[in-house]
Amino acid sequence: MFKFVKGNLEQIDGVEIYPIISLLIFFIFFAGLFLWVFTAKKSHIETVSNIPLQDDTINTNNDD
């Protein structure tokens, strides 16, 4: 299987740039995410982390 892919890719001019571009995109994305995590405000992190615990539903039952 790999022979077929490698054989076809060897005939394309400039194909060696695609793995370099994909590695750069991967590295830049995760480096940016890493920087965002360490520079995010603590109050924002606490607010976002409490979202699943908030109960914003309206109780329409009159059983009380």
RAWO-V377722 format. One record per pair of residues at least 12 apart in sequence whose C-alpha atoms are under 7 Angstrom apart, sorted by the first residue. I is the first residue (numbers start at 1). J is the second residue. Records with the same first field share a line. If there is no record, write none. Layout:
I = J  J
//
This chain:
none
//
